[in-house]
Amino acid sequence: MRNKLFVCALCLATCLFFAANSIAAEVAEGKCLEFNAATKTLKLEEAAKKDAAPVTSEFDCSAAKMAAAPAAGDMVKVSYNVEGTVKKAVEVAIAPKQEKKK
């Protein structure tokens, strides 16, 4: 009986651990307007929802994981956490450019 109770408690703790980690970061996707390598800031134009103007957001990428620095016009996906009024990027991913078909 003790083993069953221990296994149930362990399963519950594991579920809560993974649930907390999955909701930790927010995600923004859009077109990169500017990336300043000196200050490590990224300006992103997020696609607007229905009948609304596009939203411009700025992210602090000083501690973010990124394979390469994004260029203006690249489609970018940013995972970030909000700390006060600053959006701190955790990971920046550049979408692969699609070739136009003839």
MARDO-712786 format. One record per residue (C-alpha): x, y, z. Coordinates in Angstrom, 1 decimal. Layout:
BEGIN
+--------+--------+--------+
:      X :      Y :      Z :
+--------+--------+--------+
:      X :      Y :      Z :
...
+--------+--------+--------+
//
This chain:
BEGIN
+--------+--------+--------+
:      X :      Y :      Z :
+--------+--------+--------+
:    0.0 :    0.0 :    0.0 :
:    2.8 :    2.4 :    0.8 :
:    4.4 :    1.7 :   -2.6 :
:    1.2 :    2.6 :   -4.4 :
:    0.8 :    5.8 :   -2.4 :
:    4.4 :    6.8 :   -3.1 :
:    4.0 :    6.1 :   -6.8 :
:    0.9 :    8.2 :   -7.0 :
:    2.6 :   11.1 :   -5.1 :
:    5.6 :   10.9 :   -7.4 :
:    3.4 :   11.0 :  -10.5 :
:    1.5 :   14.0 :   -9.2 :
:    4.7 :   15.9 :   -8.4 :
:    6.1 :   15.1 :  -11.9 :
:    2.9 :   16.4 :  -13.6 :
:    3.0 :   19.6 :  -11.6 :
:    6.7 :   20.1 :  -12.4 :
:    6.2 :   19.8 :  -16.1 :
:    3.0 :   21.9 :  -16.1 :
:    4.8 :   24.8 :  -14.4 :
:    7.7 :   24.7 :  -16.9 :
:    5.4 :   24.7 :  -19.9 :
:    3.6 :   27.9 :  -19.0 :
:    6.7 :   29.8 :  -17.9 :
:    7.5 :   31.7 :  -21.1 :
:    5.3 :   33.7 :  -23.5 :
:    5.8 :   33.6 :  -27.3 :
:    5.7 :   36.4 :  -29.9 :
:    6.0 :   35.9 :  -33.7 :
:    6.5 :   38.4 :  -36.4 :
:    8.8 :   40.4 :  -38.6 :
:   12.1 :   41.7 :  -37.3 :
:   12.3 :   45.5 :  -37.7 :
:   15.7 :   46.0 :  -36.2 :
:   18.3 :   44.1 :  -34.2 :
:   20.9 :   46.3 :  -32.4 :
:   24.0 :   44.1 :  -31.7 :
:   25.6 :   46.7 :  -29.4 :
:   22.6 :   46.9 :  -27.0 :
:   21.3 :   43.4 :  -27.8 :
:   17.7 :   44.7 :  -28.3 :
:   15.2 :   43.4 :  -30.9 :
:   12.3 :   45.3 :  -32.4 :
:    9.6 :   43.0 :  -33.6 :
:    6.4 :   43.8 :  -35.5 :
:    3.8 :   41.2 :  -34.4 :
:    1.0 :   40.3 :  -36.8 :
:   -2.1 :   42.0 :  -35.7 :
:   -5.3 :   40.2 :  -34.8 :
:   -8.4 :   40.7 :  -36.9 :
:   -9.0 :   44.4 :  -38.0 :
:   -6.3 :   45.8 :  -35.8 :
:   -3.0 :   47.6 :  -36.5 :
:    0.3 :   45.6 :  -36.1 :
:    1.9 :   45.8 :  -32.7 :
:    5.6 :   46.7 :  -32.3 :
:    7.4 :   45.1 :  -29.3 :
:   11.0 :   45.5 :  -28.0 :
:   12.9 :   42.7 :  -26.4 :
:   16.1 :   42.5 :  -24.3 :
:   18.1 :   39.7 :  -25.9 :
:   21.2 :   40.0 :  -23.7 :
:   20.8 :   36.5 :  -22.2 :
:   18.8 :   34.9 :  -25.0 :
:   19.8 :   31.7 :  -26.9 :
:   20.1 :   32.4 :  -30.6 :
:   21.8 :   30.6 :  -33.4 :
:   22.4 :   33.8 :  -35.4 :
:   21.5 :   37.4 :  -35.1 :
:   18.3 :   38.2 :  -37.0 :
:   18.3 :   40.7 :  -39.8 :
:   15.6 :   43.3 :  -40.7 :
:   12.8 :   41.5 :  -42.5 :
:   13.4 :   38.1 :  -41.1 :
:   10.4 :   36.2 :  -39.6 :
:   11.3 :   35.6 :  -35.9 :
:    9.8 :   33.7 :  -33.0 :
:   10.7 :   35.0 :  -29.6 :
:   10.1 :   33.2 :  -26.3 :
:   10.3 :   35.7 :  -23.4 :
:    9.5 :   36.5 :  -19.8 :
:    8.2 :   39.8 :  -18.6 :
:   10.2 :   41.3 :  -15.7 :
:    8.5 :   44.5 :  -14.6 :
:    8.2 :   46.6 :  -17.8 :
:   11.0 :   44.8 :  -19.7 :
:   10.5 :   41.8 :  -22.0 :
:   13.5 :   39.6 :  -21.6 :
:   14.0 :   37.1 :  -24.4 :
:   14.8 :   33.5 :  -23.5 :
:   15.2 :   32.2 :  -27.0 :
:   15.2 :   33.8 :  -30.5 :
:   14.5 :   31.5 :  -33.5 :
:   14.6 :   32.7 :  -37.1 :
:   12.2 :   31.0 :  -39.5 :
:   13.8 :   29.5 :  -42.5 :
:   13.3 :   31.5 :  -45.7 :
:   11.1 :   29.9 :  -48.2 :
:   12.1 :   29.8 :  -51.8 :
:    9.5 :   31.0 :  -54.3 :
:    8.3 :   28.3 :  -56.7 :
:    8.3 :   29.0 :  -60.4 :
+--------+--------+--------+
//
